[in-house]
Amino acid sequence: MSRKLNFNPGPAAMPLSVLETIKENIVDFHGIGMSLLETSHRSKDYESVQDRAVALLKELLAIPDGYKIVLLGGGATLQFAMVPLNYLREGASCDIALSGSWAQRAYEDAKKIGKVNLVFDGSASKFTTLPDSLSPTKGAAYLHLTSNETIGGVQWQAFPDTGSVPLVADMSSDLLSRPVPVEKFGLIYAGAQKNLGPAGVTVVVIRDDLVARSPDSLPVYLSYKTHVEHKSLYNTPPEFAVWAMMLVLEWVKEQGGAAALKEVNEKKAAALYGAIDESGGFYRCPVDRRYRSRMNVVWRLPSEELEGRFLGEATASGMVGLKGHRSVGGIRASIYNATSLSDAKALADFMRSFAAKNG
Ligand SMILES: Cc1ncc(COP(=O)(O)O)c(C=O)c1O
């Protein structure tokens, strides 16, 4: 089989070695005489997989003591509701940095639950930039930001100090692509299907004081306390997704962890932004250079007709997933951890030759 050069935004490329390990063990899980998918989530076999996944997350994200990790269903989308349901009490307000389409989703859900202050509104710049600093509103329950906007291609390169206001982040599209100072955050969440594995599991890292503040009045699944107290086994977990994530995390460790991946990810991004910037205006990236995403590189061509031709020729060359999100159009290359530097360089070469032919 010849593998595609995979620039899908999520679900996205996975390491080939992980897919091979799954293939070898899906029917008979390491010789137990049945598949992991056929065993109870209370079995030793499943528990050891989940425990290993959690231990690897703690190690690779350098999570300090005083935090818990829970694995949930419902995608990052459920977190848009769970965060305000747990912390946005009646009469209180929260802060949101409106940086693009995904922050907008978090904003829409939070508004249904309580009062929201927009501490940054990027709509005037069409979400092409981020603020240099952010000040939380006094007494806000938390401040929510989206570390990487998967559709718009803007990414926070440093995180604000929010003092006593807990900082909450949706890191769905860049968790583990670089080291992050977890101690600055009250809560971090991420759906797995970009850098961590297949869709189906969501990682939540939560500080102990926020676990304690999770109200008992909530329906049981919606309370973070439930999942912390039951070690993410209150109900049936997504076993397959957790196993696959564990294997991806082993792969991340083999690569040298978040710091080593950051270096490669920066080279991948530099290859693509280089091809854009050297094109003499043929390719245009709308994003403020200071906040260009290292995960989702977006650009336009001089016309939609040329964009269509670019996509057609890229597909014919085995490159998939390059069509920009339907809400914004253009081109987007998603270059998560499992997309190799050589794949990114191949795309940059393709961009150069396309520009030479059509510019
Ligand atoms: C930054 C970000 N947040 C949230 C989501 C929604 O995630 P899910 O589909 O897992 O609910 C996505 C999906 O692409 C995303 O990129």
The ligand as a Tripos MOL2 file, in Angstrom:
@<TRIPOS>MOLECULE
LIG
   16    16     1     0     0
SMALL
NO_CHARGES

@<TRIPOS>ATOM
      1 C1         -9.6640   23.6620   18.6710 C.3       1 LIG1
      2 C2        -10.8250   22.7110   18.6100 C.ar      1 LIG1
      3 N1        -11.7170   22.6880   19.6120 N.ar      1 LIG1
      4 C3        -12.7570   21.8560   19.6160 C.ar      1 LIG1
      5 C4        -13.0020   20.9980   18.5580 C.ar      1 LIG1
      6 C5        -14.1990   20.1020   18.5910 C.3       1 LIG1
      7 O1        -13.7540   18.8250   18.8890 O.3       1 LIG1
      8 P1        -14.7020   17.5520   18.8730 P.3       1 LIG1
      9 O2        -15.0770   17.3010   17.4540 O.co2     1 LIG1
     10 O3        -13.7910   16.5080   19.4580 O.co2     1 LIG1
     11 O4        -15.8690   17.8190   19.7380 O.co2     1 LIG1
     12 C6        -12.1020   20.9730   17.4870 C.ar      1 LIG1
     13 C7        -12.3220   20.0590   16.3410 C.2       1 LIG1
     14 O5        -11.6960   20.1350   15.3170 O.2       1 LIG1
     15 C8        -10.9950   21.8540   17.5180 C.ar      1 LIG1
     16 O6        -10.1100   21.8840   16.4980 O.3       1 LIG1
@<TRIPOS>BOND
     1     1     2 1
     2     2     3 ar
     3     2    15 ar
     4     3     4 ar
     5     4     5 ar
     6     5     6 1
     7     5    12 ar
     8     6     7 1
     9     7     8 1
    10     8     9 2
    11     8    10 1
    12     8    11 1
    13    12    13 1
    14    12    15 ar
    15    13    14 2
    16    15    16 1
@<TRIPOS>SUBSTRUCTURE
     1 LIG1         1 GROUP 0 **** ****
